[in-house]
Amino acid sequence: MSFNFATFGNDLYTGKRSIPVVPQRRKFYLASLVMILIAILGLATQGLNLGLEFRGGSEFRVATSTLPGNYEQIARTAVGASEGERGTGVTLVGNNTVRVQTEKLSDADSQKVRTELAKAFGLPESEVSGTFIGPSWGASVSQQALRALIIFLLAVALLMTVYFRNWKMAAAGLIALAHDLIITVGIYAWTGFEVSPATMIGFLTVLGYSLYDTVVVFDKVRENTNEAFDNGRLTFAQAANLAVNQTMVRSINTTVIGLLPITAVLAVGAIFLGPGVLLDLALVLFVGILIGAYSSIFIATPLLVTLRRRDASVVELEKRAARSQARKAKDVAAAEAARAAAELSGEPVAVGSGAPAALEGEGATLTGRAVHKYAQPTHTGPRNQPRRTPKSKR
């Protein structure tokens, strides 16, 4: 039997199927806690591979038309660095440009390295460029990025509190953002990916994307929980879990569509362009969007349920929902018993006369709809057609 993604999404929306995200929230908390601890361990033991813009140093670029296969060894020998020595990095930019980064060198040493690189690659010295970047520029960028992050978080907390009229939604959203940031930084620590100014920009972009996805889920959570408070049929946790299921397919589709062009840019940058702004930005977006999609579905809403579990209104709703669901279960059991008795006696079963809605069709769901609320009806003929009156009654 083939899997139909559209049918699966419709079943999640109506409640016919349910993925227990909120009921199993402790498992997701544990998984996130393990990832966060691993990320912190990586930061403590490995540290971040800061780019030249942050640590300061000298950079040389050798543009050659014929790139030797052992270009890295040639460059290290010319600089005088032993293989694997920290402080000297050799990377390929594009197809034929070798980038050599070293610690800060004096003007005389910098000129000497340029001369040695030109000789080693058999090029005129004019084909070897040398630049020096001071750490003060990177420190300035870091300060500006940190200031922007603080302003961003404060604005987010204020806007979410006003929009949702509940500070606990803002708190859950901010915790999910911190979750994304820590894990993303931890991945950079363990993999050794270089952190450049473009990476800092990517971090802020990822936070905005993750927040957008979380707000969409929270909007559906508010809609479902408000309805639950009105009719008392579902608990707060059940209504929130239904909201996560209803928005899950949309979140997955949005994430996949967002990752497709980023993956293409990442592949082009890694294969053809080499290290640079484009590759750094694409890399952090790819990692961050994946983590953000996970937190929007499996962390933000469960955290909201945990934060509100002791609210007086939520506790009262649980009692009302328990009574409502107990009555429904009792009605269902009575209707099933009546149906079984009627089938044994050979009498026709009258569905609809006192039978609960759950037994009046096979499509009964948590939302009371067998199909998506925006799906087209299955009947044929024009809608709202006036009833034809016999001539004798006109």
C-alpha positions as CSV (number, residue, x, y, z in Angstrom):
1,M,0.0,0.0,0.0
2,S,1.6,3.3,-1.1
3,F,2.0,6.2,1.3
4,N,-0.1,9.3,0.5
5,F,1.5,12.3,2.2
6,A,-1.6,14.5,1.5
7,T,-3.9,11.9,3.2
8,F,-1.4,11.6,6.1
9,G,-1.4,15.4,6.5
10,N,-5.2,15.6,6.4
11,D,-5.4,12.8,9.0
12,L,-3.1,14.8,11.3
13,Y,-5.1,17.9,10.8
14,T,-8.4,16.3,11.7
15,G,-7.1,14.2,14.5
16,K,-7.7,10.9,12.9
17,R,-4.0,10.2,13.4
18,S,-1.9,11.8,16.1
19,I,1.8,11.9,16.8
20,P,2.2,12.1,20.6
21,V,4.6,15.1,20.7
22,V,3.3,16.7,23.9
23,P,2.6,13.4,25.7
24,Q,6.1,12.2,25.0
25,R,7.7,15.6,25.7
26,R,10.1,14.3,28.3
27,K,11.8,12.2,25.7
28,F,12.3,15.2,23.5
29,Y,13.5,17.2,26.5
30,L,16.1,14.5,27.2
31,A,17.3,14.4,23.6
32,S,17.7,18.2,23.6
33,L,19.5,18.2,26.9
34,V,21.9,15.6,25.7
35,M,22.6,17.7,22.5
36,I,23.1,20.8,24.6
37,L,25.5,19.1,27.0
38,I,27.5,17.8,24.0
39,A,27.5,21.3,22.5
40,I,28.8,22.8,25.7
41,L,31.4,20.1,26.0
42,G,32.6,20.9,22.5
43,L,32.8,24.6,23.3
44,A,34.8,23.8,26.5
45,T,37.2,21.3,24.9
46,Q,37.5,22.3,21.3
47,G,36.5,25.9,21.2
48,L,35.4,27.8,18.1
49,N,37.6,28.0,15.0
50,L,37.4,31.8,14.7
51,G,38.2,33.3,11.4
52,L,41.1,35.7,10.7
53,E,38.7,38.6,11.1
54,F,38.2,37.8,14.8
55,R,41.6,36.6,15.9
56,G,43.7,38.8,13.7
57,G,46.6,37.9,11.5
58,S,48.1,37.9,8.0
59,E,46.6,36.4,4.9
60,F,48.2,35.6,1.6
61,R,46.6,34.6,-1.7
62,V,48.4,32.9,-4.5
63,A,46.6,33.0,-7.9
64,T,48.0,30.3,-10.2
65,S,46.8,29.0,-13.5
66,T,48.2,25.5,-12.8
67,L,47.5,24.2,-9.3
68,P,49.9,21.5,-8.1
69,G,48.3,18.6,-6.3
70,N,50.5,19.1,-3.2
71,Y,49.7,22.8,-3.0
72,E,49.1,22.7,0.7
73,Q,52.6,21.1,1.5
74,I,54.2,23.6,-0.8
75,A,52.5,26.6,0.9
76,R,53.4,25.3,4.4
77,T,57.0,24.8,3.5
78,A,57.2,28.2,2.0
79,V,55.8,29.8,5.2
80,G,58.0,27.6,7.4
81,A,55.1,26.0,9.2
82,S,55.1,22.3,10.1
83,E,52.3,20.1,9.1
84,G,49.3,20.6,11.3
85,E,50.8,23.5,13.3
86,R,48.1,25.8,14.7
87,G,48.1,29.3,13.4
88,T,48.7,28.5,9.8
89,G,45.9,27.4,7.6
90,V,46.0,26.6,3.9
91,T,42.8,26.4,1.9
92,L,41.7,26.5,-1.7
93,V,39.5,29.4,-2.8
94,G,37.8,28.7,-6.1
95,N,39.7,26.5,-8.5
96,N,43.1,28.0,-8.6
97,T,43.6,30.4,-5.7
98,V,45.5,29.2,-2.6
99,R,44.8,31.1,0.6
100,V,47.4,31.0,3.4
101,Q,46.5,32.4,6.8
102,T,49.1,32.9,9.6
103,E,49.5,34.6,12.9
104,K,50.3,38.3,12.9
105,L,53.6,39.0,11.0
106,S,55.8,42.0,10.9
107,D,56.1,43.9,7.6
108,A,59.5,42.3,7.0
109,D,58.3,38.8,7.7
110,S,55.2,39.4,5.6
111,Q,57.4,40.5,2.6
112,K,59.6,37.4,3.1
113,V,56.6,35.1,3.0
114,R,55.3,36.7,-0.2
115,T,58.7,36.2,-1.8
116,E,58.9,32.5,-0.7
117,L,55.4,31.7,-1.8
118,A,56.1,33.2,-5.3
119,K,59.2,31.1,-5.6
120,A,57.5,28.0,-4.4
121,F,54.7,28.2,-6.9
122,G,56.9,29.6,-9.7
123,L,55.1,32.9,-10.1
124,P,56.0,36.5,-10.1
125,E,55.7,38.2,-6.7
126,S,52.9,40.4,-8.1
127,E,50.6,37.3,-8.2
128,V,50.9,36.9,-4.4
129,S,48.8,39.3,-2.4
130,G,49.3,39.9,1.3
131,T,47.0,41.6,3.8
132,F,46.8,42.1,7.5
133,I,43.6,42.2,9.6
134,G,43.7,43.4,13.1
135,P,41.6,41.7,15.9
136,S,39.9,45.0,16.7
137,W,37.7,44.7,13.6
138,G,36.4,41.3,14.6
139,A,35.9,42.5,18.2
140,S,33.8,45.4,16.9
141,V,31.7,43.0,14.8
142,S,31.2,40.7,17.7
143,Q,30.0,43.6,19.9
144,Q,27.6,44.8,17.3
145,A,26.2,41.3,16.8
146,L,25.8,40.8,20.5
147,R,24.0,44.1,20.8
148,A,21.7,43.3,17.9
149,L,21.0,39.9,19.5
150,I,20.0,41.4,22.8
151,I,17.8,44.0,21.2
152,F,16.2,41.3,19.0
153,L,15.4,39.0,22.0
154,L,13.9,41.8,24.0
155,A,11.7,42.9,21.1
156,V,10.7,39.3,20.4
157,A,9.7,38.8,24.1
158,L,7.7,42.0,24.1
159,L,5.9,41.4,20.8
160,M,5.1,37.8,21.6
161,T,3.7,38.7,25.0
162,V,1.5,41.4,23.6
163,Y,0.4,39.3,20.6
164,F,-0.4,36.1,22.5
165,R,-1.4,37.9,25.7
166,N,0.6,35.4,27.7
167,W,4.2,35.8,28.8
168,K,4.7,32.1,29.0
169,M,4.4,31.7,25.3
170,A,7.2,34.3,24.9
171,A,9.3,32.4,27.5
172,A,8.8,29.1,25.6
173,G,9.7,30.7,22.3
174,L,12.9,32.3,23.7
175,I,14.0,29.1,25.4
176,A,13.5,27.3,22.0
177,L,15.7,30.1,20.4
178,A,18.4,29.6,23.0
179,H,18.2,25.8,22.3
180,D,18.8,26.4,18.6
181,L,21.7,28.8,19.2
182,I,23.6,26.6,21.6
183,I,23.3,23.4,19.5
184,T,24.3,25.3,16.3
185,V,27.3,26.7,18.0
186,G,28.2,23.3,19.4
187,I,28.1,21.8,15.9
188,Y,30.6,24.4,14.8
189,A,32.8,23.6,17.8
190,W,32.9,19.9,17.1
191,T,33.3,20.1,13.3
192,G,35.8,22.9,13.3
193,F,33.9,25.0,10.8
194,E,35.3,28.5,10.6
195,V,33.3,31.2,12.3
196,S,33.4,34.3,10.1
197,P,31.4,37.6,10.1
198,A,29.1,35.9,7.5
199,T,28.5,33.1,10.1
200,M,27.4,35.7,12.6
201,I,24.9,37.1,10.1
202,G,23.7,33.6,9.5
203,F,23.1,33.0,13.2
204,L,20.8,36.0,13.4
205,T,19.0,34.9,10.3
206,V,18.5,31.4,11.7
207,L,17.0,32.8,14.9
208,G,14.5,34.8,12.9
209,Y,13.5,31.8,10.8
210,S,13.1,29.6,13.9
211,L,11.0,32.2,15.6
212,Y,8.8,32.6,12.5
213,D,8.0,28.8,12.5
214,T,7.4,28.8,16.3
215,V,4.9,31.7,16.0
216,V,3.0,29.9,13.4
217,V,2.6,26.8,15.6
218,F,1.8,29.0,18.6
219,D,-1.0,30.7,16.7
220,K,-2.6,27.4,16.0
221,V,-2.1,26.4,19.7
222,R,-3.9,29.5,20.8
223,E,-6.8,28.8,18.4
224,N,-7.2,25.2,19.6
225,T,-6.8,26.0,23.3
226,N,-9.3,28.9,23.2
227,E,-11.8,26.5,21.6
228,A,-11.0,23.9,24.3
229,F,-11.6,26.5,27.1
230,D,-15.0,27.2,25.5
231,N,-16.3,23.7,25.0
232,G,-14.3,21.7,27.5
233,R,-13.9,18.7,25.2
234,L,-10.1,18.5,25.2
235,T,-7.4,19.3,27.8
236,F,-4.9,22.0,27.2
237,A,-2.2,19.4,26.4
238,Q,-4.5,17.6,24.0
239,A,-5.4,20.8,22.2
240,A,-1.8,21.8,22.0
241,N,-0.7,18.4,20.7
242,L,-3.4,18.6,18.0
243,A,-2.1,22.0,17.0
244,V,1.4,20.6,16.6
245,N,0.1,17.8,14.4
246,Q,-2.0,20.2,12.4
247,T,1.1,22.4,11.6
248,M,3.7,19.6,11.3
249,V,3.3,18.9,7.6
250,R,3.4,22.7,6.9
251,S,6.6,23.0,9.0
252,I,8.2,20.1,7.2
253,N,7.3,21.4,3.8
254,T,8.6,24.9,4.6
255,T,11.9,23.5,5.9
256,V,12.4,21.3,2.9
257,I,11.6,24.1,0.5
258,G,14.0,26.4,2.4
259,L,16.8,23.8,2.5
260,L,16.7,23.0,-1.2
261,P,18.3,26.2,-2.5
262,I,20.6,26.4,0.5
263,T,21.8,22.9,-0.3
264,A,22.5,23.9,-3.9
265,V,24.4,27.0,-2.8
266,L,26.3,24.9,-0.3
267,A,27.3,22.4,-3.0
268,V,28.4,25.0,-5.4
269,G,30.4,26.8,-2.8
270,A,32.1,23.7,-1.5
271,I,32.9,22.3,-5.0
272,F,33.6,25.4,-7.1
273,L,34.1,28.5,-5.0
274,G,35.8,27.2,-1.8
275,P,35.8,29.1,1.5
276,G,34.2,32.5,1.4
277,V,31.2,34.5,2.5
278,L,28.7,32.5,0.4
279,L,29.8,29.2,1.8
280,D,29.9,30.4,5.4
281,L,26.4,31.9,5.1
282,A,24.9,28.8,3.5
283,L,26.5,26.4,6.0
284,V,25.1,28.2,9.1
285,L,21.7,28.5,7.4
286,F,21.6,24.8,6.6
287,V,22.6,23.7,10.1
288,G,20.4,26.3,11.9
289,I,17.2,25.7,9.9
290,L,17.3,22.0,10.6
291,I,17.7,22.6,14.4
292,G,15.1,25.4,14.2
293,A,12.5,23.1,12.6
294,Y,13.1,20.5,15.3
295,S,12.7,23.0,18.1
296,S,9.5,24.5,16.6
297,I,7.8,21.1,16.5
298,F,9.2,19.2,19.4
299,I,10.4,21.8,22.0
300,A,8.5,25.1,21.9
301,T,4.9,23.8,22.3
302,P,5.8,21.1,24.8
303,L,7.6,23.7,26.9
304,L,4.5,25.9,26.8
305,V,2.4,23.0,28.1
306,T,4.9,22.4,30.9
307,L,5.0,26.1,31.8
308,R,1.2,26.3,32.0
309,R,0.4,22.9,33.5
310,R,-0.3,24.5,37.0
311,D,-2.4,27.4,35.8
312,A,-5.8,27.4,37.5
313,S,-7.6,27.7,34.2
314,V,-5.6,24.8,32.7
315,V,-6.3,22.6,35.8
316,E,-10.0,23.4,35.7
317,L,-10.0,22.6,31.9
318,E,-8.5,19.2,32.6
319,K,-11.3,18.4,35.1
320,R,-14.0,19.5,32.6
321,A,-12.4,17.6,29.7
322,A,-12.1,14.5,31.9
323,R,-15.9,14.6,32.7
324,S,-16.7,15.3,29.0
325,Q,-14.6,12.4,27.7
326,A,-15.9,10.1,30.4
327,R,-19.5,10.8,29.3
328,K,-18.6,10.3,25.7
329,A,-16.9,7.0,26.5
330,K,-20.0,5.9,28.4
331,D,-22.3,6.9,25.5
332,V,-20.0,5.1,23.0
333,A,-20.0,1.9,25.2
334,A,-23.9,2.0,25.5
335,A,-24.3,2.6,21.7
336,E,-21.9,-0.3,20.9
337,A,-23.8,-2.6,23.3
338,A,-27.1,-1.6,21.7
339,R,-25.7,-2.1,18.2
340,A,-24.3,-5.6,19.2
341,A,-27.7,-6.6,20.7
342,A,-29.5,-5.4,17.6
343,E,-27.2,-7.3,15.3
344,L,-27.7,-10.5,17.3
345,S,-31.5,-10.1,17.1
346,G,-31.4,-9.4,13.4
347,E,-33.0,-6.1,13.8
348,P,-31.8,-3.1,11.8
349,V,-29.5,-0.7,13.6
350,A,-30.8,2.8,13.8
351,V,-27.8,5.1,13.8
352,G,-28.5,8.7,14.7
353,S,-31.3,8.2,17.3
354,G,-29.4,8.9,20.5
355,A,-26.1,7.4,19.2
356,P,-23.0,9.5,19.8
357,A,-21.4,11.4,16.9
358,A,-18.4,9.2,17.2
359,L,-20.4,6.2,15.9
360,E,-22.3,7.9,13.2
361,G,-19.5,7.5,10.7
362,E,-16.0,6.1,10.3
363,G,-14.4,9.5,9.9
364,A,-15.1,10.8,13.4
365,T,-12.0,12.7,14.7
366,L,-10.9,15.0,17.5
367,T,-12.0,18.0,15.5
368,G,-15.3,16.5,14.6
369,R,-14.4,16.6,10.9
370,A,-13.6,13.7,8.7
371,V,-11.7,15.9,6.2
372,H,-9.8,19.1,6.2
373,K,-12.1,22.0,6.9
374,Y,-11.2,23.7,3.6
375,A,-11.7,20.6,1.5
376,Q,-14.4,20.6,-1.1
377,P,-17.6,18.7,-0.4
378,T,-18.2,15.4,-2.1
379,H,-21.8,16.0,-3.1
380,T,-22.6,17.0,-6.6
381,G,-24.9,19.7,-7.9
382,P,-25.1,23.4,-7.1
383,R,-24.9,24.6,-3.5
384,N,-27.7,26.4,-1.7
385,Q,-30.2,25.4,-4.4
386,P,-33.7,26.6,-3.3
387,R,-36.2,24.0,-2.3
388,R,-38.7,23.4,-5.1
389,T,-42.3,23.9,-3.9
390,P,-45.2,22.0,-5.4
391,K,-47.6,24.0,-7.6
392,S,-50.5,23.3,-5.3
393,K,-48.7,25.1,-2.4
394,R,-47.4,28.1,-4.3
